[in-house]
Amino acid sequence: MSPLLLTLAITVAKIAVVLGGVLGMVALMSWVERRGAGLIQDRPGPNRVGPFGLLQPVADGLKFLFKEEVIPAKADKWIYLLAPLLTFVPAVATFAVLPMGTPFTVLGTVVEPLIGPSSIGVLYVLALSGLSVYGIVLAGFASGSKYPLIGGLRSTAQLVAYEIPMTLALFSVVYASQSLDFTVIVDHQAGAWFGFIPRWYVFPQIVGFFVFWVTALAECNRVPFDLPEAEAELVAGFHTEYSAMKFALFFLGEYAHMIAASSLITLLYFGGWHLPFAVPAGNLGALVAFAAFAAKTGFFLWLFVWVRWTLPRYRYDQLMRLGWTVLLPLAFLNLVITVLVCRPGVN
């Protein structure tokens, strides 16, 4: 096989594996969400469809496929149909530049666990995170109903309030590592201080981590920041008028955003696939590295669930006040301190 065809085949295989993995994780997280809610609220959760209710996501998927498609008479049809895609596609596309481990060898060919080049991966992720809000805004606008419109307007204000501190926290890590490449950022966190403290950025960038974690909750529209879809006030917010697979795309997009946010936190602040101790070389080491990355990401996914079923929803004025008067000054102060303390070329 020619090098070009081999490269193309490997790239297609990577895309298929990553897409399948993300969709599989989305289905699993929909089960974890409900089982976690049951655990926290001292009730069983889904336990009828399959062992431990594990086939409940399959039943939900079949339900979405066979439900009647309804388009409101007053909706702007083409924008209404486009909005779910603008929410789901950017969330999945984010994984193109997120490395998930170390290179491994397949039939004598070295394979990078990364779909596309990540030399400007940070900028790519920021661009896609800004795009995803258009799906929510357009869904609210195109539905022709007051509740989705209010949800879309809320989402716009929330994005502006929380995107800025998230970006400042992210660029504190970029400045500390002197790179926009996630692989370089992770490699800067290899090793340990004093022989036992991991060199993860969560320690020197603890304020930045706090800001990034809170803003990630807001960016994913998760409790306590789910004001765009507050069911007590807005029925279901921006997706009130959506049904069947169009609603499912919003559902899939939210969980894909959760997985992407958890992966980003792992890469930026918790050393990615690095562990405090040495790991074997070769394919075994690559397997250990991927397992470490998956375990750290899974922990933060559980935190998303834990927070949802623990904290009450903020009022809208509280949400705005937290973003503009607490998180933004903290993120800016963290960036200033990082610039003063760090020097280019110094870990």
C-alpha positions in Angstrom: 0.0 0.0 0.0 1.3 3.5 -0.9 2.2 5.9 1.9 -0.7 8.2 0.9 -3.3 5.4 1.0 -1.9 4.1 4.3 -2.1 7.6 5.8 -5.7 8.0 4.5 -6.7 4.6 5.8 -5.2 5.4 9.3 -7.0 8.7 9.4 -10.4 7.2 8.4 -9.9 4.5 11.1 -9.1 7.2 13.7 -12.2 9.2 12.8 -14.4 6.1 13.0 -12.9 5.0 16.4 -13.1 8.5 17.9 -16.7 9.1 16.6 -17.8 5.7 17.8 -16.1 6.1 21.1 -17.7 9.5 21.7 -21.2 8.3 20.7 -20.7 5.3 22.9 -19.6 7.5 25.8 -22.6 9.7 25.3 -24.9 6.7 25.6 -23.1 5.4 28.7 -23.2 8.9 30.3 -27.0 9.1 29.8 -27.1 5.9 31.9 -24.6 7.1 34.4 -26.5 10.4 34.8 -29.7 8.5 35.8 -28.1 5.8 37.9 -26.0 8.5 39.6 -29.2 10.5 40.3 -30.7 7.4 41.8 -27.6 6.8 43.9 -27.5 10.3 45.3 -31.3 10.4 45.9 -31.5 6.9 47.4 -33.6 5.3 44.7 -32.8 2.6 42.1 -32.7 4.6 38.8 -33.1 2.7 35.5 -32.9 -1.1 36.2 -35.5 -2.8 34.0 -34.1 -2.7 30.4 -31.1 -5.1 30.4 -28.8 -5.9 33.3 -28.6 -2.9 35.7 -30.6 -1.0 33.1 -27.6 -0.8 30.8 -29.8 -1.1 27.7 -31.9 1.9 28.7 -29.9 4.2 26.3 -30.6 1.8 23.4 -34.3 2.0 24.3 -34.1 5.8 24.4 -32.4 5.8 21.0 -35.1 3.7 19.4 -37.7 5.9 20.9 -36.2 9.0 19.4 -35.9 7.3 16.0 -39.6 6.3 15.9 -41.1 9.4 17.4 -43.1 11.7 15.2 -41.2 14.7 13.7 -43.1 17.9 14.5 -42.2 21.3 13.1 -44.1 24.3 14.5 -46.2 26.2 11.9 -44.5 29.5 12.9 -41.0 28.1 12.8 -38.3 29.4 10.4 -37.9 25.9 8.9 -34.4 25.9 7.6 -32.8 27.6 10.6 -35.0 25.4 12.8 -33.5 22.3 11.2 -30.0 23.6 11.1 -29.8 24.6 14.8 -29.4 21.0 16.3 -26.5 20.3 14.0 -24.8 23.5 15.0 -24.9 22.3 18.6 -23.8 18.7 18.0 -21.2 18.9 15.2 -18.8 21.4 16.9 -18.9 19.3 20.1 -17.8 16.2 18.2 -15.3 18.1 16.0 -13.4 19.2 19.1 -12.0 15.7 19.5 -10.0 16.1 16.2 -7.2 17.9 18.1 -7.4 16.3 21.5 -4.5 13.8 22.0 -5.5 10.8 24.1 -2.2 9.1 24.8 1.2 8.2 23.5 2.0 6.8 20.0 1.6 3.0 19.5 2.6 0.6 16.7 0.3 -1.4 14.5 1.8 -3.7 11.9 5.0 -1.8 12.0 3.3 1.6 11.6 3.6 4.2 14.3 0.1 5.6 15.0 -0.5 8.9 16.8 -3.7 8.9 19.0 -4.7 12.1 17.3 -6.8 12.8 14.2 -5.5 16.2 13.1 -2.4 18.3 13.7 -2.7 20.1 17.1 -0.1 22.8 16.7 -2.9 25.4 17.1 -5.2 23.0 18.9 -6.1 25.5 21.7 -7.3 28.1 19.1 -9.3 25.5 17.3 -11.1 24.4 20.4 -11.9 28.0 21.4 -13.3 28.6 17.9 -15.6 25.6 18.1 -16.7 26.4 21.6 -17.8 29.8 20.3 -19.7 28.2 17.4 -21.8 25.9 19.5 -23.8 28.7 21.1 -25.2 29.6 17.6 -27.2 26.4 17.7 -28.9 27.3 20.9 -29.5 30.9 19.9 -30.8 30.0 16.4 -33.0 27.2 18.0 -34.6 29.8 20.2 -35.0 32.3 17.4 -36.4 29.9 14.8 -38.9 28.1 17.0 -41.4 30.9 16.8 -42.2 30.6 20.5 -41.5 32.9 23.5 -40.0 30.3 25.8 -37.3 29.1 23.4 -36.6 32.7 22.5 -36.0 33.6 26.1 -33.7 30.6 26.5 -31.7 31.6 23.4 -31.2 35.1 24.8 -30.2 33.8 28.1 -27.6 31.5 26.5 -26.1 34.4 24.6 -25.6 36.5 27.7 -24.3 33.4 29.6 -21.8 32.7 26.8 -20.3 36.2 26.9 -20.1 36.2 30.7 -18.3 32.9 31.0 -16.4 32.5 27.7 -14.0 35.4 28.6 -12.8 34.0 32.0 -12.6 30.5 30.5 -10.3 31.9 27.7 -8.2 33.8 30.2 -7.7 30.6 32.4 -6.8 28.6 29.3 -4.2 31.2 28.1 -2.6 31.1 31.6 -1.7 27.5 30.8 -0.7 28.4 27.3 1.7 31.0 28.6 3.1 28.7 31.2 3.8 26.0 28.6 4.6 28.4 25.8 2.6 26.4 23.3 -0.9 26.1 21.7 -0.3 22.4 21.2 -2.1 20.1 23.6 0.7 17.4 23.3 3.4 20.0 24.3 1.2 21.2 27.2 0.8 17.7 28.5 4.5 16.9 28.1 5.3 20.0 30.3 3.4 18.2 33.1 5.6 15.1 33.0 7.7 14.1 36.0 7.3 15.2 39.6 8.5 17.9 42.0 10.6 16.7 44.9 10.2 13.2 43.5 6.6 12.7 44.5 4.4 15.7 43.6 3.1 15.5 40.0 4.1 18.4 37.9 0.5 18.9 36.9 -0.7 22.4 36.3 -3.5 22.0 38.8 -1.0 22.9 41.5 0.5 26.2 40.2 -2.7 27.0 38.3 -5.2 26.1 41.0 -7.1 29.4 40.6 -7.1 28.9 36.8 -8.4 25.4 37.3 -11.2 26.6 39.5 -12.2 29.2 37.0 -12.0 26.8 34.1 -14.1 24.1 35.9 -16.9 26.5 36.9 -17.0 28.1 33.4 -17.1 24.6 31.8 -20.3 23.8 33.8 -21.8 27.1 32.4 -20.6 26.4 28.9 -22.2 23.0 28.9 -25.5 24.5 30.3 -25.2 22.2 33.3 -26.7 22.7 36.8 -26.3 25.1 38.5 -26.0 27.1 35.3 -28.7 25.6 33.1 -30.7 28.8 32.9 -31.2 28.5 29.1 -33.3 25.4 29.6 -34.7 26.1 33.1 -37.8 23.8 33.0 -39.4 25.6 36.0 -39.5 28.8 34.1 -39.1 28.1 30.4 -40.7 24.6 30.0 -37.5 23.2 28.3 -35.9 26.5 27.1 -34.4 26.7 23.7 -35.5 23.1 22.7 -39.1 23.3 23.9 -40.4 23.0 20.3 -38.1 20.1 19.2 -39.0 16.5 19.1 -37.6 13.1 17.9 -34.1 13.1 16.5 -33.8 16.9 16.4 -34.2 16.9 20.2 -31.8 13.9 20.4 -29.1 16.0 18.7 -29.3 18.6 21.4 -29.2 15.8 24.0 -26.1 14.3 22.3 -24.5 17.7 22.0 -24.7 18.4 25.7 -23.1 15.1 26.6 -20.4 15.4 23.9 -19.6 18.9 25.3 -19.3 17.3 28.8 -16.9 14.7 27.5 -14.9 17.4 25.6 -14.7 19.6 28.7 -13.6 16.8 30.9 -10.9 15.8 28.4 -9.7 19.4 28.3 -9.5 19.6 32.1 -7.4 16.4 32.0 -5.1 17.7 29.4 -4.6 21.2 30.7 -4.5 20.7 34.5 -4.0 17.0 35.4 -1.1 15.9 33.2 -3.2 14.2 30.5 -2.0 10.6 30.2 1.1 11.2 32.5 1.2 9.4 35.9 3.5 10.3 38.9 5.4 7.0 38.3 7.2 5.5 35.3 5.1 3.4 32.9 6.3 0.6 30.5 7.5 1.5 27.0 5.9 0.4 23.7 2.3 -0.6 23.1 1.9 -1.6 26.8 2.9 1.9 27.8 0.5 3.4 25.3 -2.3 1.3 26.7 -1.5 2.4 30.3 -1.3 6.1 29.1 -4.8 5.8 27.5 -6.2 4.1 30.6 -4.8 7.0 32.7 -6.3 9.6 30.4 -9.7 7.8 30.3 -9.8 7.4 34.1 -9.1 11.1 34.8 -11.7 12.1 32.2 -14.2 9.7 33.7 -13.6 11.3 37.1 -14.6 14.7 35.8 -17.6 13.3 34.0 -18.8 11.9 37.3 -18.2 15.4 38.9 -20.6 16.8 36.2 -23.3 14.4 37.4 -22.5 14.9 41.1 -22.8 18.6 40.9 -26.1 18.4 38.9 -27.8 16.4 41.6 -26.3 18.3 44.6 -26.6 22.0 43.9 -29.7 24.1 43.2 -30.0 26.3 40.1 -28.8 29.9 40.4 -31.0 32.8 39.8 -30.2 34.7 36.6 -28.8 37.7 38.4 -26.6 35.4 40.5 -25.3 33.7 37.4 -24.4 37.1 35.8 -22.8 38.4 39.0 -20.7 35.4 39.5 -19.4 35.5 35.9 -18.6 39.3 35.8 -17.6 40.1 39.4 -15.9 36.9 40.6 -14.7 34.7 37.8 -13.5 37.4 35.4 -11.3 39.2 38.0 -9.9 35.8 39.3 -9.0 34.7 35.8 -7.4 38.1 34.9 -5.4 38.1 38.2 -4.3 34.5 37.6 -3.1 35.4 34.1 -1.2 38.4 35.4 0.6 36.4 38.1 1.4 33.7 35.5 3.0 36.2 33.2 5.0 37.8 36.0 6.2 34.4 37.4 6.8 32.3 34.3 9.5 32.9 31.8 9.5 31.7 28.2 11.4 28.4 27.9 11.2 27.6 31.6 8.9 24.8 32.8 
